[in-house]
Amino acid sequence: MGVRTRTQNPYAIALPTRGRSAPLRSSPTFGVTGRQVSIDTVGRMARLSHTTQLRTLTRSRGAISLACKLDLVVDISVVTRHLIERTDGAAVELFQAQASNATPTGAILFVHGNQGGLLIGAKEIVDNGTLLRFSTGLNITAAAVSQAGFGASDGPADFCGPGTQQTIMAALSFLKEQPSIDPERIVLYGNSRGAVASAMVAAQVSDLRAIILSSGVYDLKAAFEKSSRGLRQAIQKEAGLSRKAFLARSALHHAHKIRSETLLLHGRHDDRAPVAQAEIFSEALSDAGVPVTLSVFECGHRIPREYSQGVLRPFLERVFDSIVAHH
């Protein structure tokens, strides 16, 4: 839909009552192609704020003056921020870019990885443009959830453990309740630390259309023994080192419970999550009768977008049965 934008700063946003199915708060700003955009979730309006930094409008004072006098209309999806609750009452932060279809469409839920102490959660996926890119490119709802202890999601952080898994499952339930989303076409996409937790969620949620796991570990104890000192300390602090703790975070030992088609993405030279982790997990899923594809790239832990998109595009196009305009 066409969204009218103006160079003003409208922060008076209605805040609905807190609940599982209604947006609680809207983030004042988020980044879209270099802009800071304010969101009105009630009127579905996006307006450029006073902090706008449009590269094309900063070359001359005259250009900026002209822009201020114009009502610019741009076709962008609206990103909304929601606070929902887990079954135990803990808060869960979720961002969402929704398709404008009249009939229910699919959805994809992103789970971020480790953030080097920043703990900004799902906002990272909003800021780098992923939500808007997937929502508009696939004409679906694209959402991202902050893990327990990240962003505005209640903690403590438990290194992909039961609390984090419950947080992801709460986000999935929230998506399934929306009339604009087909509950049978929801894809869960976890990256790095998010892949560890998402794989465990897939062992508990059997009706996911598919799961995409990028740069994850699936036998945490084996990974722990070969990890850096910093990662070992994080695991010990957040999860503990008991057999039960490792088992609750190791999808390899729960592969027989997974029913969803799985796409594994991994770097051959990953020094944080050895590629053998993905290879062994792929074999376990195949032995369990799960349709699984393992794609290995010539890179490290971070898989460049230009590498993965050649695999992701046809996979998601088939899963959502839609025409991808741009991805």
C-alpha positions in Angstrom: 0.0 0.0 0.0 1.1 3.6 -0.5 2.3 5.1 2.8 2.5 8.9 3.1 5.6 10.2 4.6 6.5 13.7 5.9 9.5 15.3 7.5 8.0 15.6 11.0 8.3 13.9 14.3 5.0 12.3 15.4 5.7 10.4 18.6 2.1 10.5 20.0 1.3 6.9 19.5 -1.7 5.1 21.0 -0.7 2.2 23.3 -3.2 -0.6 23.5 -3.7 -2.6 26.7 -1.1 -5.3 27.2 -2.3 -8.7 26.0 -1.1 -11.7 23.9 -2.9 -10.7 20.7 -2.5 -6.9 20.6 0.5 -4.7 20.0 1.6 -3.1 23.3 4.1 -0.6 22.1 5.5 0.7 18.9 9.2 1.4 18.6 9.7 5.1 17.9 12.2 4.5 15.1 13.7 1.8 13.0 16.1 1.8 10.1 14.9 1.4 6.5 17.4 2.0 3.7 19.2 4.7 5.7 16.2 6.4 7.2 14.8 6.7 10.6 11.1 6.0 10.3 8.4 6.5 12.9 5.6 4.1 13.0 1.9 4.6 13.9 0.6 1.1 14.2 -3.0 2.2 14.6 -3.2 4.3 11.4 -0.5 2.2 9.6 1.3 5.4 8.8 5.1 5.8 8.4 6.5 9.3 8.7 10.1 10.5 8.4 11.3 11.9 11.7 13.5 15.0 12.3 16.5 12.6 12.6 16.0 11.5 9.0 19.2 10.9 7.1 18.4 10.5 3.5 21.7 10.4 1.6 20.0 11.7 -1.6 18.7 14.7 0.3 21.9 15.8 2.1 23.8 17.2 -0.9 22.4 20.7 -0.7 20.3 22.8 1.6 18.0 23.5 -1.4 17.3 19.8 -1.8 16.4 19.4 1.8 14.2 22.5 1.7 12.4 21.0 -1.3 11.8 17.7 0.4 10.3 19.4 3.4 7.6 21.0 1.2 6.6 17.7 -0.5 4.4 14.8 0.6 6.5 11.9 -0.4 4.6 8.7 -1.0 6.6 5.4 -0.7 5.5 1.8 -0.9 6.9 0.2 2.2 5.7 -2.4 4.7 5.0 -1.4 8.2 7.1 -2.9 11.0 5.4 -3.1 14.4 6.7 -4.0 17.8 4.8 -6.2 20.1 5.2 -7.4 23.7 3.4 -10.6 24.3 3.6 -13.2 27.1 4.9 -16.7 27.6 2.7 -19.2 29.4 4.6 -18.4 32.6 3.8 -14.6 32.2 7.3 -13.6 31.1 7.4 -10.8 28.5 8.4 -11.6 24.9 9.5 -8.9 22.4 8.6 -9.4 18.8 8.8 -7.3 15.6 6.7 -7.9 12.6 6.3 -6.8 9.0 3.0 -7.9 7.7 1.8 -8.7 4.2 -1.2 -6.8 2.9 -2.9 -9.8 1.3 -6.7 -10.2 1.8 -6.2 -14.0 2.1 -4.0 -15.7 4.7 -0.4 -16.1 3.7 2.6 -17.7 5.2 5.0 -16.3 7.8 8.6 -16.6 8.8 10.0 -16.2 12.3 13.6 -15.2 12.7 15.6 -16.0 15.8 18.9 -14.0 16.1 22.3 -15.3 17.2 24.8 -14.1 19.7 25.3 -10.3 19.7 28.6 -9.8 21.3 27.2 -8.4 24.5 24.9 -5.8 22.8 21.8 -7.8 23.7 19.6 -5.8 21.4 17.6 -8.9 20.4 15.3 -8.9 17.4 15.9 -5.2 16.7 19.1 -6.3 14.9 16.9 -8.1 12.3 14.8 -5.0 11.8 17.7 -2.6 11.5 19.5 -4.7 8.8 16.4 -4.7 6.7 15.8 -8.4 6.8 12.1 -8.2 7.9 11.1 -5.8 5.1 13.1 -7.7 2.5 11.5 -11.0 3.2 8.0 -9.6 3.8 7.9 -7.6 0.5 9.9 -10.1 -1.5 7.8 -13.1 -0.6 4.6 -11.3 0.2 4.4 -12.9 3.6 4.5 -11.9 7.2 8.1 -11.7 8.5 8.7 -11.6 12.2 11.6 -11.7 14.6 11.7 -12.6 18.3 14.1 -11.5 21.0 15.5 -14.4 22.9 15.1 -14.6 26.7 17.4 -11.9 28.2 17.8 -10.0 24.9 16.0 -6.8 23.9 12.8 -6.4 25.9 12.2 -10.1 26.4 12.4 -11.1 30.1 15.4 -13.1 31.2 17.5 -14.5 32.4 19.4 -15.6 29.3 19.8 -19.4 29.5 21.9 -20.2 26.4 19.2 -21.6 24.2 17.6 -23.5 27.1 13.9 -24.0 28.1 13.3 -20.3 28.8 14.5 -19.3 25.3 12.6 -22.2 23.7 9.4 -21.1 25.5 10.0 -17.5 24.2 10.2 -18.8 20.6 7.1 -20.9 21.0 5.1 -18.0 22.4 6.1 -16.0 19.3 4.9 -18.9 17.1 1.6 -19.1 18.9 1.2 -15.3 18.5 1.7 -15.7 14.7 -0.7 -18.6 14.4 -3.5 -16.6 16.1 -3.4 -13.9 13.4 -6.1 -14.2 10.7 -3.7 -12.9 8.1 -1.4 -15.9 8.6 -1.9 -19.4 7.4 -0.9 -21.5 10.5 0.2 -24.4 8.3 2.7 -22.3 6.4 5.0 -20.9 9.1 8.8 -21.3 8.8 11.2 -21.0 11.7 14.6 -19.6 10.9 17.4 -19.6 13.5 20.9 -18.3 13.1 23.9 -19.4 15.2 22.7 -19.4 18.8 19.2 -19.0 17.4 19.6 -22.2 15.4 20.5 -24.1 18.6 17.2 -23.0 20.2 15.1 -23.3 17.0 16.2 -26.9 16.4 15.0 -27.7 20.0 11.7 -25.9 19.4 11.2 -28.0 16.2 11.4 -31.1 18.3 8.5 -29.8 20.3 6.4 -28.1 17.7 5.4 -30.6 15.0 3.3 -28.4 12.7 6.0 -26.1 11.4 6.0 -25.9 7.6 9.8 -25.9 7.6 12.8 -24.9 9.6 16.0 -23.2 8.5 19.0 -23.6 10.7 22.2 -21.5 9.9 25.6 -22.0 11.6 24.2 -23.9 14.6 25.5 -26.6 16.9 23.3 -29.6 17.6 25.4 -31.5 20.2 26.2 -28.8 22.7 28.5 -31.0 24.9 30.6 -32.0 21.9 30.8 -28.3 20.8 31.6 -27.2 24.4 34.7 -29.4 24.6 36.1 -27.7 21.5 34.9 -24.2 22.1 36.8 -21.0 22.9 37.3 -20.1 26.6 34.8 -17.3 26.3 32.1 -19.5 24.8 32.7 -22.2 27.5 32.3 -19.6 30.2 29.0 -18.3 28.7 27.6 -21.8 28.5 28.6 -22.6 32.1 27.2 -19.3 33.4 23.9 -19.4 31.5 23.2 -23.2 31.3 25.4 -25.1 33.7 27.4 -28.1 32.8 25.0 -30.9 33.9 24.1 -33.8 31.6 20.5 -32.5 31.7 21.5 -29.0 30.7 23.4 -30.2 27.6 20.6 -32.6 26.6 18.0 -29.8 26.8 20.1 -27.8 24.2 21.2 -30.6 21.9 18.7 -31.3 19.0 20.9 -34.2 17.8 19.5 -36.3 20.6 15.9 -35.2 19.8 16.1 -35.6 16.0 13.5 -38.4 16.0 10.9 -35.9 17.3 11.4 -33.5 14.5 8.8 -33.7 11.7 9.3 -30.5 9.7 11.3 -30.2 6.5 14.7 -28.9 7.3 17.3 -26.7 5.5 20.7 -26.6 7.1 23.1 -23.8 6.1 26.7 -24.0 7.3 30.2 -22.6 6.5 32.9 -25.2 5.8 35.4 -23.1 7.7 33.2 -22.3 10.7 35.5 -22.0 13.8 32.6 -21.6 16.3 30.3 -24.3 15.1 32.3 -27.1 13.2 30.6 -28.2 10.0 30.7 -31.7 11.3 27.8 -30.7 13.7 25.6 -30.0 10.7 26.7 -33.1 8.8 25.9 -35.4 11.8 22.6 -33.7 12.5 21.6 -33.9 8.8 22.3 -37.7 8.9 20.2 -38.1 12.0 17.3 -36.2 10.5 17.5 -38.3 7.3 17.6 -41.5 9.4 14.4 -40.3 11.2 12.6 -39.8 7.8 12.7 -36.0 7.9 13.3 -34.3 4.5 16.5 -32.5 5.0 18.9 -30.5 2.8 22.5 -29.5 3.9 24.1 -26.7 2.0 27.8 -26.0 2.9 29.5 -22.8 1.8 33.1 -21.8 1.5 33.0 -19.4 4.4 33.3 -19.2 8.2 30.6 -18.8 10.8 28.9 -15.9 9.1 27.4 -16.9 5.8 27.3 -13.9 3.4 23.9 -13.2 1.9 25.2 -13.6 -1.6 26.1 -17.2 -0.8 22.9 -18.2 0.9 20.3 -16.5 -1.3 20.8 -19.0 -4.1 19.7 -21.7 -1.8 17.1 -19.8 0.3 15.2 -18.3 -2.7 14.1 -21.5 -4.3 13.5 -23.2 -1.0 11.2 -20.5 0.4 9.5 -19.9 -3.0 8.5 -23.6 -3.0 7.5 -23.6 0.7 5.3 -20.5 0.4 4.2 -21.3 -3.2 4.5 -17.6 -4.1 6.3 -15.6 -6.7 9.3 -13.8 -5.3 9.5 -10.3 -6.7 12.7 -9.3 -5.1 14.9 -10.9 -2.5 
